Amino acid sequence: MVNQFPNIAALLEYAQENSLYRDLVLQLRKDFTLANVFVDFPDDILPMDLKTVIHEKVYYLIMERFSEYLNLLYIIDVSENAVKAVKSNDVVEISGEVSFEILKREWQKVWFRKKYRS
């Protein structure tokens, strides 16, 4: 089932335990590409490196390319309410929380695809 994760590390660990981490990376690559946001996700990227790359890219988009940031959130289908619920004025914290929301939404896509694939 789609779990509520306390943090990014727990989500990525759960994905690895259920052999869906690679699918998560592929889904991230696909959606970032659809949003025309270049990010290099090698197939063998480590979970904490993945977290760092996403966080850095979201931070960059917020600071330098805000319209591309909004487009990425739209393509991935991150809930507007989830983004509005971020309670911080620090861009580093905001980008970290938005990165978590991105990973949670991508995880949902991967999990549902696996569960309902026949």
C-alpha positions in Angstrom: 0.0 0.0 0.0 1.0 3.6 -0.4 2.6 4.4 3.0 2.9 7.7 4.7 6.6 8.2 5.1 8.2 10.4 7.8 11.1 11.4 5.5 12.9 10.9 2.2 15.3 8.3 3.6 12.4 6.1 4.8 10.7 6.3 1.4 13.8 5.4 -0.5 14.6 2.6 1.9 11.1 1.2 1.4 11.4 1.4 -2.4 14.7 -0.6 -2.2 13.2 -3.2 0.1 10.3 -3.7 -2.4 12.6 -3.8 -5.4 11.0 -0.7 -6.8 13.9 1.8 -6.4 15.0 1.4 -10.1 11.4 2.0 -11.2 11.3 5.1 -9.1 14.5 6.4 -10.7 13.1 5.7 -14.2 9.8 7.5 -13.3 11.7 10.5 -12.0 13.9 10.6 -15.2 10.8 10.4 -17.4 8.9 13.2 -15.6 11.9 15.5 -15.4 12.4 15.0 -19.1 8.7 15.7 -19.9 9.1 18.9 -18.0 12.3 19.8 -20.0 14.3 19.9 -16.8 17.7 18.2 -17.3 18.9 16.0 -14.5 21.3 13.1 -14.8 20.0 10.1 -12.9 22.3 7.2 -13.7 20.6 3.8 -13.3 22.9 2.9 -10.4 22.5 6.2 -8.4 22.6 5.7 -4.7 19.5 6.7 -2.7 21.1 9.6 -0.8 22.7 10.8 -4.0 19.3 10.8 -5.6 17.9 12.8 -2.7 20.7 15.3 -3.1 20.4 15.7 -6.9 16.6 16.3 -6.6 17.0 18.7 -3.7 19.7 20.7 -5.6 17.7 20.8 -8.8 14.5 22.0 -7.0 16.5 24.7 -5.2 18.0 25.9 -8.5 14.6 25.9 -10.2 13.0 27.9 -7.4 15.9 30.5 -7.4 16.7 30.8 -11.1 13.9 29.3 -13.2 10.6 29.5 -11.3 8.3 28.9 -14.3 10.2 25.7 -15.0 9.8 24.8 -11.3 6.0 25.2 -11.6 5.9 23.2 -14.8 7.8 20.4 -13.1 5.3 20.3 -10.3 2.5 20.3 -12.8 4.0 17.5 -14.9 4.7 15.3 -11.8 1.2 16.3 -10.4 2.3 17.4 -7.0 -0.6 18.6 -5.0 -0.9 22.4 -4.8 -2.1 22.0 -1.2 1.0 20.0 -0.3 3.2 22.8 -1.7 1.2 25.5 0.1 1.5 23.5 3.4 5.3 24.0 3.5 5.8 26.3 6.4 9.2 27.9 6.0 10.7 31.1 4.6 14.1 29.4 4.0 14.5 28.4 0.3 16.7 25.4 1.3 14.0 24.0 3.6 11.3 24.7 1.1 13.2 22.9 -1.7 13.8 20.0 0.7 10.2 19.6 1.5 9.1 20.0 -2.1 11.6 17.4 -3.1 10.0 15.1 -0.6 6.6 15.8 -2.1 7.9 15.1 -5.6 9.4 11.7 -4.4 6.1 10.8 -2.6 4.1 11.5 -5.8 6.5 9.6 -8.0 6.4 6.7 -5.5 2.6 6.6 -5.8 2.8 6.3 -9.5 5.4 3.5 -9.3 3.5 1.7 -6.6 0.1 1.9 -8.3 1.6 0.7 -11.6 3.1 -2.3 -9.9 0.0 -3.1 -7.9 -2.4 -2.9 -10.7 -0.3 -4.3 -13.6 -1.7 -7.6 -14.8 
